[in-house]
Amino acid sequence: QVQLVESGGGLVQAGGSLRLSCAASGSIFSPNTMGWYRQTPGPQRQVVATITSGDRTNYADFVKGRFTISRDNAKNAVYLQMNSLKPEDTAVYYCMYADFRGRGTYWGQGTQVTVSS
């Protein structure tokens, strides 16, 4: 099992910044992928950014140039620096972890990000 604990969400004005953090614990194996998804009211979560244990990154088009994902493998942690936030970035942001042992994807509890106009 893997446990993910997020922090760093909150309320910010448009144009502002927030930094999300996620710490993983439990049965962590490499290689793995950690990252962030978000969900607005609706059925689907959409990928925001992911990063592999080899530091390969992937970003959704709507955050390129504004958000930066990073990780600290020694701490099993992943971060999301969000700059130039827009009201449409308002969502619950979820941390995720996946490896190649066939256990599926693990999710954090989610952290609310609200961007006011």
C-alpha positions as protocol buffer text, in pm:
chain_id: "A"
residue {
  index: 1
  type: GLN
  ca { x: 0 y: 0 z: 0 }
}
residue {
  index: 2
  type: VAL
  ca { x: 99 y: 360 z: -61 }
}
residue {
  index: 3
  type: GLN
  ca { x: -30 y: 658 z: 135 }
}
residue {
  index: 4
  type: LEU
  ca { x: -28 y: 1008 z: -13 }
}
residue {
  index: 5
  type: VAL
  ca { x: -71 y: 1325 z: 193 }
}
residue {
  index: 6
  type: GLU
  ca { x: -121 y: 1657 z: 13 }
}
residue {
  index: 7
  type: SER
  ca { x: -85 y: 2009 z: 141 }
}
residue {
  index: 8
  type: GLY
  ca { x: -69 y: 2362 z: 9 }
}
residue {
  index: 9
  type: GLY
  ca { x: -410 y: 2432 z: -138 }
}
residue {
  index: 10
  type: GLY
  ca { x: -610 y: 2741 z: -57 }
}
residue {
  index: 11
  type: LEU
  ca { x: -766 y: 3060 z: -186 }
}
residue {
  index: 12
  type: VAL
  ca { x: -570 y: 3294 z: -408 }
}
residue {
  index: 13
  type: GLN
  ca { x: -650 y: 3583 z: -639 }
}
residue {
  index: 14
  type: ALA
  ca { x: -613 y: 3552 z: -1013 }
}
residue {
  index: 15
  type: GLY
  ca { x: -251 y: 3601 z: -1113 }
}
residue {
  index: 16
  type: GLY
  ca { x: -127 y: 3467 z: -783 }
}
residue {
  index: 17
  type: SER
  ca { x: 73 y: 3157 z: -696 }
}
residue {
  index: 18
  type: LEU
  ca { x: 39 y: 2846 z: -485 }
}
residue {
  index: 19
  type: ARG
  ca { x: 267 y: 2549 z: -421 }
}
residue {
  index: 20
  type: LEU
  ca { x: 122 y: 2206 z: -364 }
}
residue {
  index: 21
  type: SER
  ca { x: 317 y: 1933 z: -187 }
}
residue {
  index: 22
  type: CYS
  ca { x: 257 y: 1560 z: -164 }
}
residue {
  index: 23
  type: ALA
  ca { x: 444 y: 1309 z: 48 }
}
residue {
  index: 24
  type: ALA
  ca { x: 426 y: 939 z: -25 }
}
residue {
  index: 25
  type: SER
  ca { x: 485 y: 664 z: 229 }
}
residue {
  index: 26
  type: GLY
  ca { x: 449 y: 288 z: 242 }
}
residue {
  index: 27
  type: SER
  ca { x: 561 y: 45 z: -26 }
}
residue {
  index: 28
  type: ILE
  ca { x: 744 y: 276 z: -266 }
}
residue {
  index: 29
  type: PHE
  ca { x: 924 y: 120 z: -562 }
}
residue {
  index: 30
  type: SER
  ca { x: 1125 y: 261 z: -848 }
}
residue {
  index: 31
  type: PRO
  ca { x: 1073 y: 331 z: -1125 }
}
residue {
  index: 32
  type: ASN
  ca { x: 749 y: 512 z: -1057 }
}
residue {
  index: 33
  type: THR
  ca { x: 542 y: 808 z: -1166 }
}
residue {
  index: 34
  type: MET
  ca { x: 401 y: 1073 z: -938 }
}
residue {
  index: 35
  type: GLY
  ca { x: 190 y: 1366 z: -1037 }
}
residue {
  index: 36
  type: TRP
  ca { x: -117 y: 1581 z: -1005 }
}
residue {
  index: 37
  type: TYR
  ca { x: -468 y: 1555 z: -1144 }
}
residue {
  index: 38
  type: ARG
  ca { x: -758 y: 1789 z: -1085 }
}
residue {
  index: 39
  type: GLN
  ca { x: -1132 y: 1758 z: -1074 }
}
residue {
  index: 40
  type: THR
  ca { x: -1403 y: 2017 z: -1108 }
}
residue {
  index: 41
  type: PRO
  ca { x: -1767 y: 1922 z: -1042 }
}
residue {
  index: 42
  type: GLY
  ca { x: -1810 y: 1638 z: -1288 }
}
residue {
  index: 43
  type: PRO
  ca { x: -1713 y: 1276 z: -1334 }
}
residue {
  index: 44
  type: GLN
  ca { x: -1362 y: 1299 z: -1470 }
}
residue {
  index: 45
  type: ARG
  ca { x: -1025 y: 1392 z: -1331 }
}
residue {
  index: 46
  type: GLN
  ca { x: -790 y: 1553 z: -1576 }
}
residue {
  index: 47
  type: VAL
  ca { x: -416 y: 1522 z: -1570 }
}
residue {
  index: 48
  type: VAL
  ca { x: -227 y: 1838 z: -1478 }
}
residue {
  index: 49
  type: ALA
  ca { x: 133 y: 1720 z: -1470 }
}
residue {
  index: 50
  type: THR
  ca { x: 332 y: 1404 z: -1404 }
}
residue {
  index: 51
  type: ILE
  ca { x: 696 y: 1327 z: -1335 }
}
residue {
  index: 52
  type: THR
  ca { x: 879 y: 997 z: -1337 }
}
residue {
  index: 53
  type: SER
  ca { x: 1144 y: 889 z: -1092 }
}
residue {
  index: 54
  type: GLY
  ca { x: 1385 y: 961 z: -1376 }
}
residue {
  index: 55
  type: ASP
  ca { x: 1258 y: 1323 z: -1386 }
}
residue {
  index: 56
  type: ARG
  ca { x: 1073 y: 1295 z: -1714 }
}
residue {
  index: 57
  type: THR
  ca { x: 787 y: 1546 z: -1702 }
}
residue {
  index: 58
  type: ASN
  ca { x: 458 y: 1576 z: -1883 }
}
residue {
  index: 59
  type: TYR
  ca { x: 221 y: 1874 z: -1869 }
}
residue {
  index: 60
  type: ALA
  ca { x: -133 y: 1935 z: -1980 }
}
residue {
  index: 61
  type: ASP
  ca { x: -144 y: 2204 z: -2247 }
}
residue {
  index: 62
  type: PHE
  ca { x: -353 y: 2433 z: -2028 }
}
residue {
  index: 63
  type: VAL
  ca { x: -76 y: 2462 z: -1765 }
}
residue {
  index: 64
  type: LYS
  ca { x: 235 y: 2475 z: -1981 }
}
residue {
  index: 65
  type: GLY
  ca { x: 443 y: 2779 z: -1897 }
}
residue {
  index: 66
  type: ARG
  ca { x: 252 y: 2842 z: -1574 }
}
residue {
  index: 67
  type: PHE
  ca { x: 294 y: 2530 z: -1360 }
}
residue {
  index: 68
  type: THR
  ca { x: 614 y: 2342 z: -1274 }
}
residue {
  index: 69
  type: ILE
  ca { x: 627 y: 1991 z: -1132 }
}
residue {
  index: 70
  type: SER
  ca { x: 927 y: 1865 z: -938 }
}
residue {
  index: 71
  type: ARG
  ca { x: 1010 y: 1583 z: -701 }
}
residue {
  index: 72
  type: ASP
  ca { x: 1250 y: 1482 z: -428 }
}
residue {
  index: 73
  type: ASN
  ca { x: 1313 y: 1108 z: -456 }
}
residue {
  index: 74
  type: ALA
  ca { x: 1489 y: 1095 z: -120 }
}
residue {
  index: 75
  type: LYS
  ca { x: 1171 y: 1223 z: 47 }
}
residue {
  index: 76
  type: ASN
  ca { x: 927 y: 1044 z: -188 }
}
residue {
  index: 77
  type: ALA
  ca { x: 769 y: 1382 z: -244 }
}
residue {
  index: 78
  type: VAL
  ca { x: 627 y: 1566 z: -543 }
}
residue {
  index: 79
  type: TYR
  ca { x: 555 y: 1937 z: -574 }
}
residue {
  index: 80
  type: LEU
  ca { x: 350 y: 2156 z: -805 }
}
residue {
  index: 81
  type: GLN
  ca { x: 441 y: 2522 z: -832 }
}
residue {
  index: 82
  type: MET
  ca { x: 143 y: 2704 z: -978 }
}
residue {
  index: 83
  type: ASN
  ca { x: 196 y: 3056 z: -1108 }
}
residue {
  index: 84
  type: SER
  ca { x: -30 y: 3295 z: -1298 }
}
residue {
  index: 85
  type: LEU
  ca { x: -334 y: 3119 z: -1162 }
}
residue {
  index: 86
  type: LYS
  ca { x: -666 y: 3167 z: -1337 }
}
residue {
  index: 87
  type: PRO
  ca { x: -1021 y: 3125 z: -1207 }
}
residue {
  index: 88
  type: GLU
  ca { x: -1057 y: 2822 z: -1434 }
}
residue {
  index: 89
  type: ASP
  ca { x: -779 y: 2652 z: -1236 }
}
residue {
  index: 90
  type: THR
  ca { x: -1023 y: 2623 z: -947 }
}
residue {
  index: 91
  type: ALA
  ca { x: -1057 y: 2254 z: -866 }
}
residue {
  index: 92
  type: VAL
  ca { x: -970 y: 1983 z: -620 }
}
residue {
  index: 93
  type: TYR
  ca { x: -614 y: 1875 z: -691 }
}
residue {
  index: 94
  type: TYR
  ca { x: -518 y: 1513 z: -633 }
}
residue {
  index: 95
  type: CYS
  ca { x: -172 y: 1367 z: -594 }
}
residue {
  index: 96
  type: MET
  ca { x: -112 y: 1031 z: -758 }
}
residue {
  index: 97
  type: TYR
  ca { x: 146 y: 755 z: -750 }
}
residue {
  index: 98
  type: ALA
  ca { x: 187 y: 458 z: -982 }
}
residue {
  index: 99
  type: ASP
  ca { x: 460 y: 202 z: -1033 }
}
residue {
  index: 100
  type: PHE
  ca { x: 502 y: -106 z: -1248 }
}
residue {
  index: 101
  type: ARG
  ca { x: 405 y: -373 z: -997 }
}
residue {
  index: 102
  type: GLY
  ca { x: 47 y: -402 z: -1119 }
}
residue {
  index: 103
  type: ARG
  ca { x: -114 y: -242 z: -812 }
}
residue {
  index: 104
  type: GLY
  ca { x: -290 y: 36 z: -1000 }
}
residue {
  index: 105
  type: THR
  ca { x: -283 y: 406 z: -913 }
}
residue {
  index: 106
  type: TYR
  ca { x: -285 y: 543 z: -561 }
}
residue {
  index: 107
  type: TRP
  ca { x: -452 y: 877 z: -486 }
}
residue {
  index: 108
  type: GLY
  ca { x: -429 y: 1135 z: -214 }
}
residue {
  index: 109
  type: GLN
  ca { x: -734 y: 1280 z: -43 }
}
residue {
  index: 110
  type: GLY
  ca { x: -732 y: 1594 z: -255 }
}
residue {
  index: 111
  type: THR
  ca { x: -668 y: 1958 z: -175 }
}
residue {
  index: 112
  type: GLN
  ca { x: -893 y: 2246 z: -280 }
}
residue {
  index: 113
  type: VAL
  ca { x: -751 y: 2526 z: -490 }
}
residue {
  index: 114
  type: THR
  ca { x: -978 y: 2825 z: -541 }
}
residue {
  index: 115
  type: VAL
  ca { x: -879 y: 3116 z: -763 }
}
residue {
  index: 116
  type: SER
  ca { x: -1091 y: 3427 z: -733 }
}
residue {
  index: 117
  type: SER
  ca { x: -1132 y: 3676 z: -1015 }
}
